[in-house]
Every structure is written in C-alpha cells, then in structure tokens.
C-alpha cells in the first residue's frame, strides 16, 4: 500500500490515537478500514458500484454532517460490506452504507471535493478547530 511504502502509516496512526479527526473519502474509506490501517471497524468492497464507466452522482442525506441533501460523486466507489457495533451509518445508497463514522473517524465512499458544495469540508474544518 502506498501509505505504508511512503512511511506515512505511523503518523496517521499517531494522529488517530491522539483522538484527532480523520476524514477518509473513496480510497480513504478503504484504507481506514479493518483490512488496512484499522482506524474504523468496517470492511469495504472496492469498486462496489462498478468500474469507471459506472461512475454516477446522486443526491443523498448524510446524517449529522449536513442538513438536507448533498450531491455525491461516486467514481469507482467502495461501499461498506460490514460494520462493527460502534460504527454509525450516516448514509446509504442502493441499500449499502456509503458514509460511516466511529469515534474520531468518518469515512465516505464519495468525493465531496468534486462539487461546489463545501458543507462537508466546513463540517470537518470545525471538527479540527481546537477547543
């Protein structure tokens, strides 16, 4: 995995252990899960909605993060196959979790940076502010 090859895993794990907020999107959801860094108690399925040509957008609700709906861009997106008891499912698409949270970790299978709506990024920025 690139994170381990680049020597970033210890810093990410330290950040997590210090209780600092972590947001993983798309591949970040996969990396945060049990199969890799184990930051959140989930298993994921890669390219769950299909390959590149099956990419799509959908209006979804993400409980606890944004009010109303947000446009979500899914590009070769994963979904959550299973969750541990402490994982909260924040959103589903086609009956599969696409946004989850546990403690200081939130994982999204979509790309919030690909739309002009910055509510998820503003939410995360607020989490990162001291005090």
N, CA, C and O atoms as a DFTB+ gen file, in Angstrom:
524 C
 N C O
     1  1       0.838      -1.169       0.000
     2  2       0.000       0.000       0.000
     3  2       0.888       1.238       0.000
     4  3       1.925       1.250       0.665
     5  1       0.507       2.269      -0.725
     6  2       1.291       3.482      -0.863
     7  2       1.581       4.180       0.454
     8  3       2.681       4.696       0.654
     9  1       0.608       4.202       1.352
    10  2       0.797       4.873       2.644
    11  2       1.927       4.205       3.430
    12  3       2.765       4.885       4.023
    13  1       1.943       2.895       3.428
    14  2       2.995       2.180       4.152
    15  2       4.339       2.334       3.447
    16  3       5.360       2.539       4.104
    17  1       4.350       2.237       2.123
    18  2       5.594       2.386       1.370
    19  2       6.205       3.768       1.555
    20  3       7.427       3.912       1.565
    21  1       5.355       4.791       1.702
    22  2       5.839       6.157       1.895
    23  2       6.167       6.455       3.355
    24  3       6.633       7.547       3.681
    25  1       5.925       5.490       4.224
    26  2       6.223       5.678       5.639
    27  2       5.228       6.565       6.377
    28  3       5.555       7.112       7.430
    29  1       4.020       6.715       5.843
    30  2       3.024       7.595       6.449
    31  2       2.162       6.912       7.512
    32  3       1.529       7.590       8.321
    33  1       2.132       5.583       7.517
    34  2       1.252       4.867       8.443
    35  2       1.491       5.252       9.903
    36  3       0.515       5.490      10.614
    37  1       2.735       5.329      10.391
    38  2       2.925       5.691      11.806
    39  2       2.345       7.058      12.163
    40  3       1.760       7.217      13.235
    41  1       2.497       8.038      11.286
    42  2       1.967       9.374      11.560
    43  2       0.444       9.366      11.577
    44  3      -0.166      10.016      12.426
    45  1      -0.178       8.640      10.651
    46  2      -1.644       8.553      10.620
    47  2      -2.150       7.839      11.863
    48  3      -3.119       8.280      12.481
    49  1      -1.509       6.750      12.233
    50  2      -1.922       6.012      13.435
    51  2      -1.751       6.863      14.690
    52  3      -2.596       6.817      15.585
    53  1      -0.687       7.627      14.767
    54  2      -0.454       8.520      15.898
    55  2      -1.534       9.603      15.964
    56  3      -2.033       9.923      17.042
    57  1      -1.886      10.156      14.818
    58  2      -2.938      11.160      14.721
    59  2      -4.256      10.573      15.246
    60  3      -4.977      11.217      16.009
    61  1      -4.547       9.363      14.829
    62  2      -5.766       8.664      15.262
    63  2      -5.739       8.405      16.763
    64  3      -6.715       8.681      17.460
    65  1      -4.639       7.883      17.256
    66  2      -4.528       7.559      18.687
    67  2      -4.626       8.802      19.559
    68  3      -5.042       8.713      20.714
    69  1      -4.250       9.960      19.026
    70  2      -4.359      11.220      19.768
    71  2      -5.796      11.751      19.770
    72  3      -6.086      12.766      20.403
    73  1      -6.695      11.058      19.056
    74  2      -8.093      11.465      19.029
    75  2      -8.402      12.590      18.066
    76  3      -9.479      13.183      18.128
    77  1      -7.479      12.888      17.183
    78  2      -7.702      13.956      16.215
    79  2      -8.633      13.465      15.102
    80  3      -8.613      12.284      14.756
    81  1      -9.443      14.360      14.542
    82  2     -10.396      13.960      13.500
    83  2      -9.706      13.444      12.242
    84  3      -8.661      13.946      11.828
    85  1     -10.319      12.436      11.653
    86  2      -9.843      11.862      10.395
    87  2     -11.038      11.731       9.465
    88  3     -12.100      11.255       9.866
    89  1     -10.857      12.160       8.215
    90  2     -11.875      12.021       7.182
    91  2     -11.256      11.260       6.028
    92  3     -10.291      11.725       5.421
    93  1     -11.802      10.098       5.722
    94  2     -11.340       9.304       4.594
    95  2     -12.410       9.290       3.519
    96  3     -13.563       8.959       3.795
    97  1     -12.038       9.648       2.287
    98  2     -13.003       9.638       1.190
    99  2     -12.547       8.669       0.113
   100  3     -11.360       8.593      -0.204
   101  1     -13.485       7.937      -0.440
   102  2     -13.274       6.955      -1.503
   103  2     -12.190       5.947      -1.094
   104  3     -12.437       5.107      -0.229
   105  1     -11.014       6.013      -1.689
   106  2      -9.949       5.084      -1.309
   107  2      -9.575       5.254       0.161
   108  3      -9.128       4.306       0.807
   109  1      -9.760       6.467       0.688
   110  2      -9.505       6.712       2.106
   111  2     -10.414       5.903       3.000
   112  3     -10.024       5.530       4.107
   113  1     -11.630       5.623       2.534
   114  2     -12.534       4.753       3.281
   115  2     -11.946       3.351       3.364
   116  3     -11.962       2.722       4.423
   117  1     -11.434       2.873       2.255
   118  2     -10.843       1.526       2.207
   119  2      -9.621       1.457       3.123
   120  3      -9.484       0.522       3.911
   121  1      -8.745       2.440       3.017
   122  2      -7.506       2.466       3.797
   123  2      -7.795       2.565       5.302
   124  3      -7.070       1.987       6.113
   125  1      -8.847       3.293       5.670
   126  2      -9.182       3.459       7.084
   127  2      -9.761       2.195       7.710
   128  3      -9.717       2.032       8.929
   129  1     -10.300       1.304       6.891
   130  2     -10.992       0.120       7.383
   131  2     -10.094      -0.962       7.960
   132  3      -8.870      -0.838       7.984
   133  1     -10.739      -2.026       8.425
   134  2     -10.060      -3.166       9.070
   135  2      -8.946      -3.762       8.217
   136  3      -7.905      -4.168       8.734
   137  1      -9.173      -3.809       6.903
   138  2      -8.244      -4.511       6.016
   139  2      -6.890      -3.839       5.916
   140  3      -5.914      -4.463       5.500
   141  1      -6.821      -2.538       6.304
   142  2      -5.569      -1.805       6.155
   143  2      -5.128      -1.194       7.486
   144  3      -4.480      -1.872       8.284
   145  1      -5.463       0.055       7.737
   146  2      -4.975       0.724       8.948
   147  2      -5.808       0.421      10.190
   148  3      -5.331       0.612      11.309
   149  1      -7.030      -0.042      10.015
   150  2      -7.868      -0.397      11.152
   151  2      -8.305       0.786      12.003
   152  3      -8.433       0.656      13.221
   153  1      -8.532       1.929      11.385
   154  2      -8.948       3.121      12.113
   155  2     -10.438       3.113      12.427
   156  3     -10.887       3.772      13.365
   157  1     -11.195       2.366      11.642
   158  2     -12.642       2.261      11.809
   159  2     -13.032       0.808      11.554
   160  3     -12.468       0.148      10.681
   161  1     -13.989       0.324      12.316
   162  2     -14.350      -1.098      12.301
   163  2     -15.318      -1.412      11.152
   164  3     -16.491      -1.717      11.368
   165  1     -14.788      -1.327       9.930
   166  2     -15.569      -1.642       8.728
   167  2     -14.751      -2.507       7.790
   168  3     -13.520      -2.484       7.807
   169  1     -15.453      -3.266       6.975
   170  2     -14.835      -3.889       5.805
   171  2     -15.520      -3.270       4.592
   172  3     -16.700      -2.921       4.640
   173  1     -14.776      -3.143       3.525
   174  2     -15.295      -2.477       2.331
   175  2     -15.182      -3.380       1.113
   176  3     -14.443      -4.364       1.106
   177  1     -15.929      -3.020       0.098
   178  2     -15.829      -3.686      -1.201
   179  2     -15.390      -2.630      -2.211
   180  3     -16.093      -1.645      -2.439
   181  1     -14.247      -2.841      -2.800
   182  2     -13.706      -1.912      -3.808
   183  2     -14.562      -1.918      -5.068
   184  3     -15.144      -2.941      -5.429
   185  1     -14.634      -0.762      -5.735
   186  2     -15.375      -0.648      -6.994
   187  2     -16.767      -1.283      -6.892
   188  3     -17.242      -1.907      -7.841
   189  1     -17.398      -1.121      -5.759
   190  2     -18.642      -1.827      -5.471
   191  2     -19.779      -1.479      -6.433
   192  3     -20.604      -2.332      -6.759
   193  1     -19.819      -0.239      -6.879
   194  2     -20.885       0.175      -7.793
   195  2     -20.519      -0.064      -9.251
   196  3     -21.344       0.150     -10.140
   197  1     -19.290      -0.506      -9.507
   198  2     -18.837      -0.771     -10.863
   199  2     -17.557      -0.017     -11.176
   200  3     -17.069       0.777     -10.372
   201  1     -17.035      -0.278     -12.340
   202  2     -15.781       0.343     -12.779
   203  2     -16.007       1.800     -13.189
   204  3     -17.073       2.359     -12.930
   205  1     -15.037       2.395     -13.808
   206  2     -15.060       3.819     -14.173
   207  2     -16.324       4.211     -14.941
   208  3     -16.927       5.242     -14.643
   209  1     -16.729       3.414     -15.913
   210  2     -17.897       3.744     -16.731
   211  2     -19.196       3.725     -15.936
   212  3     -20.193       4.299     -16.375
   213  1     -19.204       3.084     -14.788
   214  2     -20.408       3.015     -13.960
   215  2     -20.445       4.137     -12.919
   216  3     -21.330       4.150     -12.063
   217  1     -19.503       5.072     -12.978
   218  2     -19.492       6.191     -12.038
   219  2     -20.798       6.966     -12.165
   220  3     -21.403       7.010     -13.236
   221  1     -21.230       7.582     -11.049
   222  2     -22.514       8.274     -11.060
   223  2     -22.553       9.334      -9.971
   224  3     -21.677       9.396      -9.108
   225  1     -23.578      10.162     -10.027
   226  2     -23.853      11.157      -8.995
   227  2     -25.242      10.890      -8.443
   228  3     -26.114      10.369      -9.139
   229  1     -25.436      11.258      -7.171
   230  2     -26.736      11.077      -6.538
   231  2     -26.889      12.118      -5.436
   232  3     -25.901      12.541      -4.835
   233  1     -28.111      12.524      -5.175
   234  2     -28.391      13.415      -4.058
   235  2     -28.684      12.551      -2.839
   236  3     -29.617      11.748      -2.842
   237  1     -27.869      12.727      -1.790
   238  2     -28.019      11.896      -0.602
   239  2     -28.059      12.764       0.652
   240  3     -27.616      13.912       0.643
   241  1     -28.585      12.206       1.707
   242  2     -28.531      12.823       3.026
   243  2     -27.386      12.169       3.798
   244  3     -27.179      10.958       3.709
   245  1     -26.648      12.975       4.552
   246  2     -25.561      12.463       5.381
   247  2     -25.841      12.951       6.808
   248  3     -25.469      14.061       7.188
   249  1     -26.503      12.093       7.581
   250  2     -26.947      12.458       8.932
   251  2     -25.790      12.937       9.795
   252  3     -24.714      12.339       9.811
   253  1     -26.033      14.023      10.508
   254  2     -25.057      14.537      11.452
   255  2     -23.944      15.363      10.841
   256  3     -23.124      15.929      11.564
   257  1     -23.903      15.441       9.527
   258  2     -22.843      16.216       8.867
   259  2     -23.427      17.412       8.130
   260  3     -22.967      18.539       8.313
   261  1     -24.436      17.179       7.298
   262  2     -25.067      18.268       6.553
   263  2     -26.576      18.175       6.705
   264  3     -27.136      17.091       6.866
   265  1     -27.220      19.327       6.651
   266  2     -28.680      19.349       6.639
   267  2     -29.144      19.276       5.203
   268  3     -28.520      19.849       4.310
   269  1     -30.233      18.576       4.980
   270  2     -30.748      18.416       3.623
   271  2     -29.903      17.437       2.836
   272  3     -29.196      16.605       3.403
   273  1     -29.986      17.548       1.529
   274  2     -29.228      16.631       0.677
   275  2     -27.952      17.284       0.182
   276  3     -27.799      18.506       0.186
   277  1     -27.055      16.432      -0.239
   278  2     -25.792      16.868      -0.829
   279  2     -25.578      16.042      -2.097
   280  3     -25.946      14.869      -2.147
   281  1     -24.990      16.650      -3.106
   282  2     -24.683      15.929      -4.342
   283  2     -23.418      15.114      -4.094
   284  3     -22.371      15.664      -3.755
   285  1     -23.524      13.819      -4.263
   286  2     -22.386      12.924      -4.030
   287  2     -21.916      12.346      -5.361
   288  3     -22.719      11.866      -6.162
   289  1     -20.612      12.400      -5.583
   290  2     -19.994      11.897      -6.808
   291  2     -19.291      10.581      -6.474
   292  3     -18.360      10.549      -5.668
   293  1     -19.742       9.512      -7.095
   294  2     -19.202       8.172      -6.861
   295  2     -18.395       7.745      -8.084
   296  3     -18.957       7.524      -9.157
   297  1     -17.077       7.628      -7.923
   298  2     -16.184       7.221      -9.014
   299  2     -15.465       5.955      -8.570
   300  3     -14.625       5.990      -7.671
   301  1     -15.797       4.852      -9.200
   302  2     -15.231       3.547      -8.799
   303  2     -15.301       3.397      -7.274
   304  3     -14.352       2.949      -6.631
   305  1     -16.417       3.774      -6.735
   306  2     -16.574       3.922      -5.288
   307  2     -16.739       2.590      -4.559
   308  3     -17.327       1.644      -5.081
   309  1     -16.204       2.543      -3.341
   310  2     -16.460       1.394      -2.479
   311  2     -17.807       1.568      -1.768
   312  3     -18.394       2.649      -1.771
   313  1     -18.267       0.500      -1.172
   314  2     -19.320       0.611      -0.175
   315  2     -18.890      -0.208       1.016
   316  3     -17.929      -0.972       0.937
   317  1     -19.593      -0.055       2.116
   318  2     -19.254      -0.781       3.336
   319  2     -19.977      -2.115       3.320
   320  3     -21.202      -2.169       3.211
   321  1     -19.211      -3.186       3.430
   322  2     -19.770      -4.537       3.461
   323  2     -20.246      -4.918       4.861
   324  3     -21.292      -5.548       5.018
   325  1     -19.467      -4.530       5.883
   326  2     -19.859      -4.858       7.252
   327  2     -19.327      -3.798       8.194
   328  3     -18.321      -3.144       7.922
   329  1     -20.035      -3.641       9.325
   330  2     -19.632      -2.660      10.325
   331  2     -19.586      -3.315      11.692
   332  3     -20.320      -4.262      11.972
   333  1     -18.720      -2.797      12.527
   334  2     -18.702      -3.201      13.912
   335  2     -19.837      -2.521      14.660
   336  3     -20.486      -1.620      14.129
   337  1     -20.074      -2.950      15.879
   338  2     -21.198      -2.450      16.673
   339  2     -21.110      -0.949      16.946
   340  3     -22.146      -0.298      17.080
   341  1     -19.919      -0.386      17.031
   342  2     -19.766       1.024      17.373
   343  2     -19.781       1.957      16.166
   344  3     -19.677       3.173      16.324
   345  1     -19.909       1.407      14.978
   346  2     -19.928       2.213      13.759
   347  2     -21.346       2.714      13.501
   348  3     -22.312       1.952      13.537
   349  1     -21.443       4.017      13.240
   350  2     -22.734       4.619      12.911
   351  2     -22.818       4.807      11.397
   352  3     -21.923       5.394      10.789
   353  1     -23.877       4.316      10.805
   354  2     -24.106       4.508       9.373
   355  2     -24.814       5.849       9.198
   356  3     -25.895       6.067       9.744
   357  1     -24.194       6.738       8.433
   358  2     -24.711       8.090       8.225
   359  2     -25.495       8.227       6.932
   360  3     -26.330       9.122       6.803
   361  1     -25.231       7.344       5.968
   362  2     -25.914       7.419       4.680
   363  2     -25.792       6.086       3.950
   364  3     -24.802       5.370       4.093
   365  1     -26.818       5.770       3.165
   366  2     -26.786       4.579       2.320
   367  2     -27.201       4.947       0.901
   368  3     -27.937       5.909       0.679
   369  1     -26.716       4.167      -0.043
   370  2     -27.125       4.261      -1.437
   371  2     -27.321       2.830      -1.913
   372  3     -26.459       1.974      -1.716
   373  1     -28.454       2.583      -2.536
   374  2     -28.789       1.236      -3.021
   375  2     -28.652       0.198      -1.907
   376  3     -28.170      -0.913      -2.126
   377  1     -29.084       0.585      -0.721
   378  2     -29.088      -0.275       0.475
   379  2     -27.704      -0.640       0.999
   380  3     -27.560      -1.618       1.732
   381  1     -26.686       0.134       0.631
   382  2     -25.332      -0.102       1.132
   383  2     -24.809       1.161       1.814
   384  3     -25.010       2.263       1.303
   385  1     -24.143       1.020       2.957
   386  2     -23.566       2.192       3.618
   387  2     -22.492       2.850       2.756
   388  3     -21.608       2.184       2.218
   389  1     -22.592       4.190       2.636
   390  2     -21.610       4.960       1.876
   391  2     -20.996       6.081       2.714
   392  3     -20.082       6.771       2.263
   393  1     -21.503       6.259       3.931
   394  2     -20.937       7.223       4.873
   395  2     -21.094       6.635       6.266
   396  3     -22.197       6.288       6.687
   397  1     -19.966       6.527       6.982
   398  2     -19.966       5.908       8.304
   399  2     -19.050       6.688       9.234
   400  3     -18.190       7.453       8.797
   401  1     -19.260       6.472      10.525
   402  2     -18.425       7.162      11.494
   403  2     -18.258       6.294      12.729
   404  3     -19.148       5.534      13.109
   405  1     -17.097       6.428      13.338
   406  2     -16.798       5.754      14.599
   407  2     -15.756       6.596      15.326
   408  3     -14.643       6.781      14.833
   409  1     -16.118       7.099      16.490
   410  2     -15.178       7.929      17.238
   411  2     -14.745       9.131      16.432
   412  3     -15.578       9.917      15.981
   413  1     -13.448       9.277      16.249
   414  2     -12.900      10.433      15.536
   415  2     -12.722      10.202      14.034
   416  3     -12.124      11.030      13.347
   417  1     -13.239       9.082      13.525
   418  2     -13.051       8.745      12.108
   419  2     -14.389       8.770      11.374
   420  3     -15.368       8.163      11.809
   421  1     -14.406       9.486      10.252
   422  2     -15.555       9.484       9.348
   423  2     -15.043       9.019       7.998
   424  3     -13.990       9.461       7.539
   425  1     -15.791       8.126       7.362
   426  2     -15.383       7.599       6.060
   427  2     -16.546       7.731       5.080
   428  3     -17.684       7.375       5.386
   429  1     -16.230       8.249       3.901
   430  2     -17.211       8.470       2.846
   431  2     -16.749       7.737       1.593
   432  3     -15.556       7.730       1.289
   433  1     -17.667       7.124       0.868
   434  2     -17.254       6.432      -0.349
   435  2     -17.286       7.345      -1.571
   436  3     -16.900       6.935      -2.665
   437  1     -17.740       8.568      -1.387
   438  2     -17.857       9.513      -2.499
   439  2     -16.826      10.634      -2.377
   440  3     -16.059      10.688      -1.415
   441  1     -16.820      11.525      -3.367
   442  2     -15.838      12.607      -3.468
   443  2     -16.500      13.964      -3.215
   444  3     -16.997      14.574      -4.162
   445  1     -16.523      14.453      -1.983
   446  2     -17.149      15.758      -1.737
   447  2     -16.378      16.923      -2.360
   448  3     -16.940      18.006      -2.526
   449  1     -15.128      16.728      -2.701
   450  2     -14.316      17.797      -3.290
   451  2     -14.646      18.057      -4.754
   452  3     -14.151      19.026      -5.328
   453  1     -15.467      17.218      -5.366
   454  2     -15.762      17.358      -6.791
   455  2     -17.047      18.133      -7.076
   456  3     -17.500      18.184      -8.219
   457  1     -17.628      18.729      -6.052
   458  2     -18.794      19.580      -6.251
   459  2     -18.508      20.943      -5.616
   460  3     -17.598      21.059      -4.794
   461  1     -19.261      21.961      -5.981
   462  2     -19.046      23.272      -5.360
   463  2     -19.583      23.360      -3.924
   464  3     -19.315      24.341      -3.231
   465  1     -20.322      22.368      -3.477
   466  2     -20.890      22.364      -2.130
   467  2     -19.782      22.028      -1.130
   468  3     -19.225      20.931      -1.162
   469  1     -19.468      22.968      -0.250
   470  2     -18.353      22.760       0.679
   471  2     -18.800      22.421       2.104
   472  3     -18.005      22.517       3.038
   473  1     -20.055      22.029       2.277
   474  2     -20.555      21.784       3.626
   475  2     -19.815      20.670       4.363
   476  3     -19.598      20.782       5.570
   477  1     -19.430      19.619       3.684
   478  2     -18.685      18.547       4.363
   479  2     -17.321      19.060       4.788
   480  3     -16.866      18.769       5.894
   481  1     -16.671      19.810       3.933
   482  2     -15.358      20.342       4.288
   483  2     -15.451      21.363       5.419
   484  3     -14.575      21.413       6.282
   485  1     -16.507      22.178       5.419
   486  2     -16.698      23.125       6.524
   487  2     -16.954      22.375       7.830
   488  3     -16.415      22.747       8.872
   489  1     -17.771      21.324       7.780
   490  2     -18.027      20.490       8.958
   491  2     -16.719      19.920       9.500
   492  3     -16.464      19.970      10.703
   493  1     -15.891      19.377       8.604
   494  2     -14.635      18.765       9.029
   495  2     -13.674      19.816       9.594
   496  3     -12.987      19.560      10.584
   497  1     -13.625      20.980       8.976
   498  2     -12.781      22.060       9.467
   499  2     -13.165      22.435      10.899
   500  3     -12.298      22.657      11.744
   501  1     -14.456      22.502      11.159
   502  2     -14.931      22.816      12.513
   503  2     -14.478      21.735      13.511
   504  3     -14.109      22.051      14.642
   505  1     -14.508      20.479      13.095
   506  2     -14.042      19.397      13.977
   507  2     -12.574      19.561      14.326
   508  3     -12.153      19.206      15.427
   509  1     -11.801      20.092      13.409
   510  2     -10.354      20.210      13.588
   511  2      -9.943      21.426      14.417
   512  3      -8.794      21.519      14.852
   513  1     -10.864      22.348      14.637
   514  2     -10.524      23.548      15.424
   515  2     -10.308      23.186      16.884
   516  3     -11.065      22.402      17.456
   517  1      -9.274      23.759      17.482
   518  2      -9.034      23.488      18.917
   519  2     -10.146      24.077      19.779
   520  3     -10.760      25.089      19.439
   521  1     -10.382      23.409      20.905
   522  2     -11.291      23.929      21.919
   523  2     -12.677      23.656      21.655
   524  3     -13.543      24.044      22.438
